[in-house]
């Protein structure tokens, strides 16, 4: 039986610390979920090299649009990880 990967949820994944943490956890075999703001100004440059094609089954990095000030939105994101 396949072992389920550990799962991490990173807020601020497009920032310096978040992108480094994502890279570290991906190397350790985690499935990494990142929350990004739904704004035209967000910059995914730091995670572009980590991001994989969403249509490929082996990908381990998932991005979610979210707003941490919206508790309903946060609950939906966390619930979707189960």
PyMOL Python script that loads the backbone (N, CA, C, O; Angstrom):
from pymol import cmd

cmd.read_pdbstr("""\
ATOM      1  N   UNK A   1       0.840  -1.191   0.000  1.00  0.00           N
ATOM      2  CA  UNK A   1       0.000   0.000   0.000  1.00  0.00           C
ATOM      3  C   UNK A   1       0.877   1.244   0.000  1.00  0.00           C
ATOM      4  O   UNK A   1       1.923   1.286   0.648  1.00  0.00           O
ATOM      5  N   UNK A   2       0.437   2.240  -0.728  1.00  0.00           N
ATOM      6  CA  UNK A   2       1.187   3.494  -0.811  1.00  0.00           C
ATOM      7  C   UNK A   2       1.042   4.265   0.496  1.00  0.00           C
ATOM      8  O   UNK A   2      -0.049   4.356   1.059  1.00  0.00           O
ATOM      9  N   UNK A   3       2.140   4.811   0.963  1.00  0.00           N
ATOM     10  CA  UNK A   3       2.105   5.647   2.157  1.00  0.00           C
ATOM     11  C   UNK A   3       1.645   7.037   1.741  1.00  0.00           C
ATOM     12  O   UNK A   3       2.178   7.622   0.798  1.00  0.00           O
ATOM     13  N   UNK A   4       0.654   7.556   2.448  1.00  0.00           N
ATOM     14  CA  UNK A   4       0.187   8.905   2.149  1.00  0.00           C
ATOM     15  C   UNK A   4       1.288   9.897   2.505  1.00  0.00           C
ATOM     16  O   UNK A   4       1.899   9.785   3.568  1.00  0.00           O
ATOM     17  N   UNK A   5       1.547  10.868   1.628  1.00  0.00           N
ATOM     18  CA  UNK A   5       2.585  11.850   1.960  1.00  0.00           C
ATOM     19  C   UNK A   5       2.121  12.775   3.075  1.00  0.00           C
ATOM     20  O   UNK A   5       0.925  13.000   3.257  1.00  0.00           O
ATOM     21  N   UNK A   6       3.077  13.302   3.813  1.00  0.00           N
ATOM     22  CA  UNK A   6       2.743  14.340   4.781  1.00  0.00           C
ATOM     23  C   UNK A   6       2.286  15.553   3.994  1.00  0.00           C
ATOM     24  O   UNK A   6       2.739  15.786   2.874  1.00  0.00           O
ATOM     25  N   UNK A   7       1.382  16.327   4.590  1.00  0.00           N
ATOM     26  CA  UNK A   7       0.800  17.476   3.905  1.00  0.00           C
ATOM     27  C   UNK A   7       1.138  18.745   4.669  1.00  0.00           C
ATOM     28  O   UNK A   7       1.020  18.797   5.893  1.00  0.00           O
ATOM     29  N   UNK A   8       1.560  19.766   3.935  1.00  0.00           N
ATOM     30  CA  UNK A   8       1.837  21.068   4.539  1.00  0.00           C
ATOM     31  C   UNK A   8       0.979  22.118   3.858  1.00  0.00           C
ATOM     32  O   UNK A   8       0.750  22.059   2.650  1.00  0.00           O
ATOM     33  N   UNK A   9       0.504  23.083   4.640  1.00  0.00           N
ATOM     34  CA  UNK A   9      -0.231  24.232   4.111  1.00  0.00           C
ATOM     35  C   UNK A   9       0.595  25.466   4.434  1.00  0.00           C
ATOM     36  O   UNK A   9       0.819  25.781   5.603  1.00  0.00           O
ATOM     37  N   UNK A  10       1.046  26.163   3.400  1.00  0.00           N
ATOM     38  CA  UNK A  10       1.917  27.323   3.583  1.00  0.00           C
ATOM     39  C   UNK A  10       1.190  28.581   3.146  1.00  0.00           C
ATOM     40  O   UNK A  10       0.777  28.710   1.993  1.00  0.00           O
ATOM     41  N   UNK A  11       1.037  29.513   4.090  1.00  0.00           N
ATOM     42  CA  UNK A  11       0.504  30.821   3.726  1.00  0.00           C
ATOM     43  C   UNK A  11       1.696  31.687   3.351  1.00  0.00           C
ATOM     44  O   UNK A  11       2.786  31.514   3.897  1.00  0.00           O
ATOM     45  N   UNK A  12       1.500  32.603   2.437  1.00  0.00           N
ATOM     46  CA  UNK A  12       2.615  33.435   2.010  1.00  0.00           C
ATOM     47  C   UNK A  12       3.649  32.660   1.217  1.00  0.00           C
ATOM     48  O   UNK A  12       4.843  32.945   1.304  1.00  0.00           O
ATOM     49  N   UNK A  13       3.196  31.676   0.439  1.00  0.00           N
ATOM     50  CA  UNK A  13       4.124  30.805  -0.291  1.00  0.00           C
ATOM     51  C   UNK A  13       4.896  31.554  -1.376  1.00  0.00           C
ATOM     52  O   UNK A  13       5.962  31.104  -1.795  1.00  0.00           O
ATOM     53  N   UNK A  14       4.371  32.688  -1.835  1.00  0.00           N
ATOM     54  CA  UNK A  14       5.086  33.431  -2.875  1.00  0.00           C
ATOM     55  C   UNK A  14       6.156  34.351  -2.292  1.00  0.00           C
ATOM     56  O   UNK A  14       6.920  34.965  -3.039  1.00  0.00           O
ATOM     57  N   UNK A  15       6.216  34.450  -0.967  1.00  0.00           N
ATOM     58  CA  UNK A  15       7.244  35.268  -0.331  1.00  0.00           C
ATOM     59  C   UNK A  15       8.552  34.507  -0.200  1.00  0.00           C
ATOM     60  O   UNK A  15       8.630  33.325  -0.532  1.00  0.00           O
ATOM     61  N   UNK A  16       9.574  35.191   0.286  1.00  0.00           N
ATOM     62  CA  UNK A  16      10.896  34.576   0.395  1.00  0.00           C
ATOM     63  C   UNK A  16      10.883  33.369   1.333  1.00  0.00           C
ATOM     64  O   UNK A  16      11.347  32.293   0.958  1.00  0.00           O
ATOM     65  N   UNK A  17      10.361  33.535   2.536  1.00  0.00           N
ATOM     66  CA  UNK A  17      10.354  32.434   3.501  1.00  0.00           C
ATOM     67  C   UNK A  17       9.451  31.300   3.038  1.00  0.00           C
ATOM     68  O   UNK A  17       9.815  30.128   3.133  1.00  0.00           O
ATOM     69  N   UNK A  18       8.275  31.655   2.539  1.00  0.00           N
ATOM     70  CA  UNK A  18       7.330  30.634   2.101  1.00  0.00           C
ATOM     71  C   UNK A  18       7.854  29.802   0.951  1.00  0.00           C
ATOM     72  O   UNK A  18       7.647  28.589   0.914  1.00  0.00           O
ATOM     73  N   UNK A  19       8.533  30.442   0.013  1.00  0.00           N
ATOM     74  CA  UNK A  19       9.050  29.699  -1.139  1.00  0.00           C
ATOM     75  C   UNK A  19      10.201  28.783  -0.728  1.00  0.00           C
ATOM     76  O   UNK A  19      10.325  27.672  -1.244  1.00  0.00           O
ATOM     77  N   UNK A  20      11.043  29.244   0.198  1.00  0.00           N
ATOM     78  CA  UNK A  20      12.124  28.378   0.694  1.00  0.00           C
ATOM     79  C   UNK A  20      11.547  27.181   1.446  1.00  0.00           C
ATOM     80  O   UNK A  20      12.009  26.053   1.273  1.00  0.00           O
ATOM     81  N   UNK A  21      10.538  27.430   2.280  1.00  0.00           N
ATOM     82  CA  UNK A  21       9.912  26.348   3.035  1.00  0.00           C
ATOM     83  C   UNK A  21       9.264  25.345   2.083  1.00  0.00           C
ATOM     84  O   UNK A  21       9.375  24.135   2.284  1.00  0.00           O
ATOM     85  N   UNK A  22       8.590  25.844   1.049  1.00  0.00           N
ATOM     86  CA  UNK A  22       7.958  24.951   0.075  1.00  0.00           C
ATOM     87  C   UNK A  22       9.004  24.065  -0.592  1.00  0.00           C
ATOM     88  O   UNK A  22       8.801  22.860  -0.740  1.00  0.00           O
ATOM     89  N   UNK A  23      10.111  24.658  -0.989  1.00  0.00           N
ATOM     90  CA  UNK A  23      11.166  23.891  -1.657  1.00  0.00           C
ATOM     91  C   UNK A  23      11.720  22.808  -0.730  1.00  0.00           C
ATOM     92  O   UNK A  23      11.923  21.669  -1.148  1.00  0.00           O
ATOM     93  N   UNK A  24      11.962  23.170   0.526  1.00  0.00           N
ATOM     94  CA  UNK A  24      12.484  22.217   1.505  1.00  0.00           C
ATOM     95  C   UNK A  24      11.516  21.048   1.704  1.00  0.00           C
ATOM     96  O   UNK A  24      11.924  19.887   1.692  1.00  0.00           O
ATOM     97  N   UNK A  25      10.238  21.363   1.887  1.00  0.00           N
ATOM     98  CA  UNK A  25       9.252  20.313   2.156  1.00  0.00           C
ATOM     99  C   UNK A  25       9.014  19.432   0.935  1.00  0.00           C
ATOM    100  O   UNK A  25       8.808  18.227   1.074  1.00  0.00           O
ATOM    101  N   UNK A  26       9.041  20.025  -0.265  1.00  0.00           N
ATOM    102  CA  UNK A  26       8.891  19.220  -1.481  1.00  0.00           C
ATOM    103  C   UNK A  26      10.037  18.218  -1.590  1.00  0.00           C
ATOM    104  O   UNK A  26       9.831  17.065  -1.971  1.00  0.00           O
ATOM    105  N   UNK A  27      11.250  18.668  -1.252  1.00  0.00           N
ATOM    106  CA  UNK A  27      12.409  17.767  -1.302  1.00  0.00           C
ATOM    107  C   UNK A  27      12.282  16.639  -0.288  1.00  0.00           C
ATOM    108  O   UNK A  27      12.827  15.554  -0.488  1.00  0.00           O
ATOM    109  N   UNK A  28      11.558  16.899   0.807  1.00  0.00           N
ATOM    110  CA  UNK A  28      11.352  15.873   1.832  1.00  0.00           C
ATOM    111  C   UNK A  28      10.155  14.984   1.510  1.00  0.00           C
ATOM    112  O   UNK A  28       9.819  14.092   2.288  1.00  0.00           O
ATOM    113  N   UNK A  29       9.512  15.221   0.368  1.00  0.00           N
ATOM    114  CA  UNK A  29       8.420  14.354  -0.049  1.00  0.00           C
ATOM    115  C   UNK A  29       7.029  14.783   0.374  1.00  0.00           C
ATOM    116  O   UNK A  29       6.067  14.037   0.193  1.00  0.00           O
ATOM    117  N   UNK A  30       6.916  15.960   0.927  1.00  0.00           N
ATOM    118  CA  UNK A  30       5.605  16.460   1.336  1.00  0.00           C
ATOM    119  C   UNK A  30       4.749  16.813   0.122  1.00  0.00           C
ATOM    120  O   UNK A  30       5.263  17.138  -0.949  1.00  0.00           O
ATOM    121  N   UNK A  31       3.440  16.742   0.311  1.00  0.00           N
ATOM    122  CA  UNK A  31       2.504  17.390  -0.602  1.00  0.00           C
ATOM    123  C   UNK A  31       2.321  18.793  -0.035  1.00  0.00           C
ATOM    124  O   UNK A  31       1.889  18.949   1.107  1.00  0.00           O
ATOM    125  N   UNK A  32       2.643  19.801  -0.817  1.00  0.00           N
ATOM    126  CA  UNK A  32       2.631  21.180  -0.331  1.00  0.00           C
ATOM    127  C   UNK A  32       1.478  21.950  -0.958  1.00  0.00           C
ATOM    128  O   UNK A  32       1.338  22.001  -2.180  1.00  0.00           O
ATOM    129  N   UNK A  33       0.659  22.545  -0.104  1.00  0.00           N
ATOM    130  CA  UNK A  33      -0.443  23.392  -0.551  1.00  0.00           C
ATOM    131  C   UNK A  33      -0.100  24.815  -0.149  1.00  0.00           C
ATOM    132  O   UNK A  33       0.209  25.083   1.011  1.00  0.00           O
ATOM    133  N   UNK A  34      -0.155  25.721  -1.109  1.00  0.00           N
ATOM    134  CA  UNK A  34       0.164  27.111  -0.832  1.00  0.00           C
ATOM    135  C   UNK A  34      -1.036  27.999  -1.044  1.00  0.00           C
ATOM    136  O   UNK A  34      -1.826  27.787  -1.964  1.00  0.00           O
ATOM    137  N   UNK A  35      -1.172  28.993  -0.191  1.00  0.00           N
ATOM    138  CA  UNK A  35      -2.260  29.961  -0.311  1.00  0.00           C
ATOM    139  C   UNK A  35      -1.696  31.232  -0.926  1.00  0.00           C
ATOM    140  O   UNK A  35      -0.722  31.799  -0.432  1.00  0.00           O
ATOM    141  N   UNK A  36      -2.325  31.671  -2.015  1.00  0.00           N
ATOM    142  CA  UNK A  36      -1.917  32.928  -2.645  1.00  0.00           C
ATOM    143  C   UNK A  36      -3.115  33.852  -2.732  1.00  0.00           C
ATOM    144  O   UNK A  36      -4.253  33.411  -2.893  1.00  0.00           O
ATOM    145  N   UNK A  37      -2.838  35.144  -2.621  1.00  0.00           N
ATOM    146  CA  UNK A  37      -3.913  36.134  -2.694  1.00  0.00           C
ATOM    147  C   UNK A  37      -4.422  36.246  -4.120  1.00  0.00           C
ATOM    148  O   UNK A  37      -3.658  36.166  -5.082  1.00  0.00           O
ATOM    149  N   UNK A  38      -5.715  36.429  -4.232  1.00  0.00           N
ATOM    150  CA  UNK A  38      -6.315  36.597  -5.547  1.00  0.00           C
ATOM    151  C   UNK A  38      -6.235  38.085  -5.915  1.00  0.00           C
ATOM    152  O   UNK A  38      -7.234  38.805  -5.893  1.00  0.00           O
ATOM    153  N   UNK A  39      -5.022  38.517  -6.252  1.00  0.00           N
ATOM    154  CA  UNK A  39      -4.858  39.911  -6.648  1.00  0.00           C
ATOM    155  C   UNK A  39      -3.972  39.954  -7.874  1.00  0.00           C
ATOM    156  O   UNK A  39      -3.145  39.068  -8.093  1.00  0.00           O
ATOM    157  N   UNK A  40      -4.151  40.982  -8.662  1.00  0.00           N
ATOM    158  CA  UNK A  40      -3.393  41.062  -9.905  1.00  0.00           C
ATOM    159  C   UNK A  40      -1.920  41.313  -9.644  1.00  0.00           C
ATOM    160  O   UNK A  40      -1.088  41.134 -10.533  1.00  0.00           O
ATOM    161  N   UNK A  41      -1.594  41.728  -8.425  1.00  0.00           N
ATOM    162  CA  UNK A  41      -0.213  42.118  -8.156  1.00  0.00           C
ATOM    163  C   UNK A  41       0.639  40.991  -7.590  1.00  0.00           C
ATOM    164  O   UNK A  41       1.847  41.159  -7.427  1.00  0.00           O
ATOM    165  N   UNK A  42       0.030  39.837  -7.284  1.00  0.00           N
ATOM    166  CA  UNK A  42       0.857  38.811  -6.651  1.00  0.00           C
ATOM    167  C   UNK A  42       1.911  38.314  -7.628  1.00  0.00           C
ATOM    168  O   UNK A  42       1.687  38.242  -8.836  1.00  0.00           O
ATOM    169  N   UNK A  43       3.054  37.976  -7.073  1.00  0.00           N
ATOM    170  CA  UNK A  43       4.203  37.602  -7.890  1.00  0.00           C
ATOM    171  C   UNK A  43       4.576  36.162  -7.569  1.00  0.00           C
ATOM    172  O   UNK A  43       4.962  35.854  -6.442  1.00  0.00           O
ATOM    173  N   UNK A  44       4.460  35.279  -8.560  1.00  0.00           N
ATOM    174  CA  UNK A  44       4.780  33.866  -8.332  1.00  0.00           C
ATOM    175  C   UNK A  44       6.200  33.534  -8.779  1.00  0.00           C
ATOM    176  O   UNK A  44       6.564  32.362  -8.874  1.00  0.00           O
ATOM    177  N   UNK A  45       7.002  34.561  -9.055  1.00  0.00           N
ATOM    178  CA  UNK A  45       8.351  34.325  -9.578  1.00  0.00           C
ATOM    179  C   UNK A  45       9.153  33.380  -8.682  1.00  0.00           C
ATOM    180  O   UNK A  45       9.868  32.511  -9.182  1.00  0.00           O
ATOM    181  N   UNK A  46       9.039  33.544  -7.367  1.00  0.00           N
ATOM    182  CA  UNK A  46       9.852  32.733  -6.454  1.00  0.00           C
ATOM    183  C   UNK A  46       9.474  31.260  -6.473  1.00  0.00           C
ATOM    184  O   UNK A  46      10.293  30.411  -6.122  1.00  0.00           O
ATOM    185  N   UNK A  47       8.246  30.941  -6.876  1.00  0.00           N
ATOM    186  CA  UNK A  47       7.839  29.532  -6.851  1.00  0.00           C
ATOM    187  C   UNK A  47       7.671  28.942  -8.242  1.00  0.00           C
ATOM    188  O   UNK A  47       7.275  27.785  -8.382  1.00  0.00           O
ATOM    189  N   UNK A  48       7.970  29.735  -9.280  1.00  0.00           N
ATOM    190  CA  UNK A  48       7.784  29.223 -10.641  1.00  0.00           C
ATOM    191  C   UNK A  48       8.566  27.941 -10.880  1.00  0.00           C
ATOM    192  O   UNK A  48       8.071  27.026 -11.538  1.00  0.00           O
ATOM    193  N   UNK A  49       9.787  27.865 -10.350  1.00  0.00           N
ATOM    194  CA  UNK A  49      10.603  26.673 -10.585  1.00  0.00           C
ATOM    195  C   UNK A  49      10.107  25.468  -9.785  1.00  0.00           C
ATOM    196  O   UNK A  49      10.483  24.334 -10.080  1.00  0.00           O
ATOM    197  N   UNK A  50       9.267  25.705  -8.777  1.00  0.00           N
ATOM    198  CA  UNK A  50       8.722  24.605  -7.978  1.00  0.00           C
ATOM    199  C   UNK A  50       7.403  24.098  -8.543  1.00  0.00           C
ATOM    200  O   UNK A  50       7.004  22.961  -8.295  1.00  0.00           O
ATOM    201  N   UNK A  51       6.731  24.958  -9.308  1.00  0.00           N
ATOM    202  CA  UNK A  51       5.370  24.640  -9.733  1.00  0.00           C
ATOM    203  C   UNK A  51       5.380  23.651 -10.878  1.00  0.00           C
ATOM    204  O   UNK A  51       6.161  23.772 -11.822  1.00  0.00           O
ATOM    205  N   UNK A  52       4.492  22.664 -10.776  1.00  0.00           N
ATOM    206  CA  UNK A  52       4.404  21.643 -11.802  1.00  0.00           C
ATOM    207  C   UNK A  52       3.077  21.756 -12.532  1.00  0.00           C
ATOM    208  O   UNK A  52       2.150  22.412 -12.058  1.00  0.00           O
ATOM    209  N   UNK A  53       2.996  21.119 -13.673  1.00  0.00           N
ATOM    210  CA  UNK A  53       1.781  21.121 -14.484  1.00  0.00           C
ATOM    211  C   UNK A  53       0.630  20.524 -13.677  1.00  0.00           C
ATOM    212  O   UNK A  53       0.736  19.392 -13.206  1.00  0.00           O
ATOM    213  N   UNK A  54      -0.477  21.269 -13.508  1.00  0.00           N
ATOM    214  CA  UNK A  54      -1.606  20.759 -12.725  1.00  0.00           C
ATOM    215  C   UNK A  54      -2.219  19.490 -13.308  1.00  0.00           C
ATOM    216  O   UNK A  54      -2.954  18.788 -12.614  1.00  0.00           O
ATOM    217  N   UNK A  55      -1.929  19.185 -14.570  1.00  0.00           N
ATOM    218  CA  UNK A  55      -2.532  18.016 -15.203  1.00  0.00           C
ATOM    219  C   UNK A  55      -1.678  16.763 -15.051  1.00  0.00           C
ATOM    220  O   UNK A  55      -2.048  15.695 -15.538  1.00  0.00           O
ATOM    221  N   UNK A  56      -0.538  16.890 -14.376  1.00  0.00           N
ATOM    222  CA  UNK A  56       0.353  15.749 -14.184  1.00  0.00           C
ATOM    223  C   UNK A  56       0.099  15.161 -12.794  1.00  0.00           C
ATOM    224  O   UNK A  56       0.089  15.887 -11.799  1.00  0.00           O
ATOM    225  N   UNK A  57      -0.104  13.848 -12.732  1.00  0.00           N
ATOM    226  CA  UNK A  57      -0.474  13.203 -11.470  1.00  0.00           C
ATOM    227  C   UNK A  57       0.623  13.231 -10.416  1.00  0.00           C
ATOM    228  O   UNK A  57       0.328  13.118  -9.226  1.00  0.00           O
ATOM    229  N   UNK A  58       1.880  13.377 -10.821  1.00  0.00           N
ATOM    230  CA  UNK A  58       2.980  13.295  -9.865  1.00  0.00           C
ATOM    231  C   UNK A  58       3.237  14.612  -9.143  1.00  0.00           C
ATOM    232  O   UNK A  58       4.101  14.675  -8.268  1.00  0.00           O
ATOM    233  N   UNK A  59       2.516  15.644  -9.487  1.00  0.00           N
ATOM    234  CA  UNK A  59       2.800  16.940  -8.864  1.00  0.00           C
ATOM    235  C   UNK A  59       2.505  16.890  -7.375  1.00  0.00           C
ATOM    236  O   UNK A  59       1.609  16.176  -6.925  1.00  0.00           O
ATOM    237  N   UNK A  60       3.264  17.648  -6.633  1.00  0.00           N
ATOM    238  CA  UNK A  60       3.107  17.675  -5.187  1.00  0.00           C
ATOM    239  C   UNK A  60       2.875  19.094  -4.665  1.00  0.00           C
ATOM    240  O   UNK A  60       2.757  19.299  -3.457  1.00  0.00           O
ATOM    241  N   UNK A  61       2.809  20.071  -5.571  1.00  0.00           N
ATOM    242  CA  UNK A  61       2.577  21.453  -5.161  1.00  0.00           C
ATOM    243  C   UNK A  61       1.233  21.899  -5.698  1.00  0.00           C
ATOM    244  O   UNK A  61       0.974  21.827  -6.899  1.00  0.00           O
ATOM    245  N   UNK A  62       0.382  22.361  -4.799  1.00  0.00           N
ATOM    246  CA  UNK A  62      -0.966  22.792  -5.162  1.00  0.00           C
ATOM    247  C   UNK A  62      -1.145  24.222  -4.675  1.00  0.00           C
ATOM    248  O   UNK A  62      -0.796  24.542  -3.539  1.00  0.00           O
ATOM    249  N   UNK A  63      -1.682  25.076  -5.526  1.00  0.00           N
ATOM    250  CA  UNK A  63      -1.906  26.465  -5.137  1.00  0.00           C
ATOM    251  C   UNK A  63      -3.397  26.722  -4.991  1.00  0.00           C
ATOM    252  O   UNK A  63      -4.206  26.262  -5.797  1.00  0.00           O
ATOM    253  N   UNK A  64      -3.743  27.463  -3.949  1.00  0.00           N
ATOM    254  CA  UNK A  64      -5.133  27.819  -3.680  1.00  0.00           C
ATOM    255  C   UNK A  64      -5.208  29.334  -3.566  1.00  0.00           C
ATOM    256  O   UNK A  64      -4.368  29.960  -2.919  1.00  0.00           O
ATOM    257  N   UNK A  65      -6.218  29.918  -4.199  1.00  0.00           N
ATOM    258  CA  UNK A  65      -6.466  31.337  -3.970  1.00  0.00           C
ATOM    259  C   UNK A  65      -7.148  31.467  -2.624  1.00  0.00           C
ATOM    260  O   UNK A  65      -8.094  30.738  -2.325  1.00  0.00           O
ATOM    261  N   UNK A  66      -6.671  32.391  -1.817  1.00  0.00           N
ATOM    262  CA  UNK A  66      -7.283  32.534  -0.509  1.00  0.00           C
ATOM    263  C   UNK A  66      -7.029  33.881   0.117  1.00  0.00           C
ATOM    264  O   UNK A  66      -6.135  34.626  -0.287  1.00  0.00           O
ATOM    265  N   UNK A  67      -7.840  34.175   1.115  1.00  0.00           N
ATOM    266  CA  UNK A  67      -7.723  35.412   1.877  1.00  0.00           C
ATOM    267  C   UNK A  67      -7.786  35.021   3.348  1.00  0.00           C
ATOM    268  O   UNK A  67      -8.824  34.563   3.825  1.00  0.00           O
ATOM    269  N   UNK A  68      -6.693  35.197   4.061  1.00  0.00           N
ATOM    270  CA  UNK A  68      -6.633  34.757   5.449  1.00  0.00           C
ATOM    271  C   UNK A  68      -7.548  35.556   6.363  1.00  0.00           C
ATOM    272  O   UNK A  68      -7.785  35.148   7.500  1.00  0.00           O
ATOM    273  N   UNK A  69      -8.066  36.683   5.895  1.00  0.00           N
ATOM    274  CA  UNK A  69      -9.008  37.443   6.714  1.00  0.00           C
ATOM    275  C   UNK A  69     -10.434  36.927   6.535  1.00  0.00           C
ATOM    276  O   UNK A  69     -11.354  37.400   7.200  1.00  0.00           O
ATOM    277  N   UNK A  70     -10.617  35.961   5.639  1.00  0.00           N
ATOM    278  CA  UNK A  70     -11.939  35.387   5.369  1.00  0.00           C
ATOM    279  C   UNK A  70     -11.977  33.980   5.966  1.00  0.00           C
ATOM    280  O   UNK A  70     -11.456  33.034   5.376  1.00  0.00           O
ATOM    281  N   UNK A  71     -12.599  33.849   7.143  1.00  0.00           N
ATOM    282  CA  UNK A  71     -12.562  32.568   7.852  1.00  0.00           C
ATOM    283  C   UNK A  71     -13.257  31.456   7.075  1.00  0.00           C
ATOM    284  O   UNK A  71     -12.832  30.303   7.143  1.00  0.00           O
ATOM    285  N   UNK A  72     -14.309  31.780   6.345  1.00  0.00           N
ATOM    286  CA  UNK A  72     -15.002  30.762   5.545  1.00  0.00           C
ATOM    287  C   UNK A  72     -14.070  30.229   4.470  1.00  0.00           C
ATOM    288  O   UNK A  72     -13.997  29.022   4.241  1.00  0.00           O
ATOM    289  N   UNK A  73     -13.363  31.133   3.817  1.00  0.00           N
ATOM    290  CA  UNK A  73     -12.406  30.747   2.782  1.00  0.00           C
ATOM    291  C   UNK A  73     -11.307  29.858   3.367  1.00  0.00           C
ATOM    292  O   UNK A  73     -10.940  28.851   2.761  1.00  0.00           O
ATOM    293  N   UNK A  74     -10.784  30.218   4.527  1.00  0.00           N
ATOM    294  CA  UNK A  74      -9.739  29.423   5.183  1.00  0.00           C
ATOM    295  C   UNK A  74     -10.254  28.026   5.507  1.00  0.00           C
ATOM    296  O   UNK A  74      -9.558  27.034   5.291  1.00  0.00           O
ATOM    297  N   UNK A  75     -11.475  27.956   6.025  1.00  0.00           N
ATOM    298  CA  UNK A  75     -12.059  26.660   6.372  1.00  0.00           C
ATOM    299  C   UNK A  75     -12.203  25.787   5.133  1.00  0.00           C
ATOM    300  O   UNK A  75     -11.930  24.587   5.178  1.00  0.00           O
ATOM    301  N   UNK A  76     -12.632  26.392   4.023  1.00  0.00           N
ATOM    302  CA  UNK A  76     -12.798  25.633   2.782  1.00  0.00           C
ATOM    303  C   UNK A  76     -11.466  25.074   2.297  1.00  0.00           C
ATOM    304  O   UNK A  76     -11.398  23.932   1.843  1.00  0.00           O
ATOM    305  N   UNK A  77     -10.417  25.868   2.393  1.00  0.00           N
ATOM    306  CA  UNK A  77      -9.099  25.403   1.948  1.00  0.00           C
ATOM    307  C   UNK A  77      -8.635  24.232   2.812  1.00  0.00           C
ATOM    308  O   UNK A  77      -8.210  23.202   2.289  1.00  0.00           O
ATOM    309  N   UNK A  78      -8.716  24.389   4.132  1.00  0.00           N
ATOM    310  CA  UNK A  78      -8.268  23.323   5.032  1.00  0.00           C
ATOM    311  C   UNK A  78      -9.110  22.069   4.828  1.00  0.00           C
ATOM    312  O   UNK A  78      -8.575  20.961   4.816  1.00  0.00           O
ATOM    313  N   UNK A  79     -10.417  22.231   4.670  1.00  0.00           N
ATOM    314  CA  UNK A  79     -11.297  21.076   4.461  1.00  0.00           C
ATOM    315  C   UNK A  79     -10.948  20.329   3.187  1.00  0.00           C
ATOM    316  O   UNK A  79     -11.067  19.105   3.129  1.00  0.00           O
ATOM    317  N   UNK A  80     -10.518  21.057   2.165  1.00  0.00           N
ATOM    318  CA  UNK A  80     -10.212  20.421   0.881  1.00  0.00           C
ATOM    319  C   UNK A  80      -8.948  19.561   0.953  1.00  0.00           C
ATOM    320  O   UNK A  80      -8.708  18.750   0.059  1.00  0.00           O
ATOM    321  N   UNK A  81      -8.144  19.725   1.996  1.00  0.00           N
ATOM    322  CA  UNK A  81      -6.899  18.972   2.118  1.00  0.00           C
ATOM    323  C   UNK A  81      -7.115  17.587   2.706  1.00  0.00           C
ATOM    324  O   UNK A  81      -6.229  16.737   2.621  1.00  0.00           O
ATOM    325  N   UNK A  82      -8.266  17.347   3.294  1.00  0.00           N
ATOM    326  CA  UNK A  82      -8.507  16.059   3.977  1.00  0.00           C
ATOM    327  C   UNK A  82      -8.759  14.958   2.992  1.00  0.00           C
ATOM    328  O   UNK A  82      -8.980  13.813   3.388  1.00  0.00           O
TER     329      UNK A  82
END
""", "prot")
cmd.dss("prot")
cmd.show_as("cartoon", "prot")
cmd.util.cbc("prot")
cmd.orient("prot")
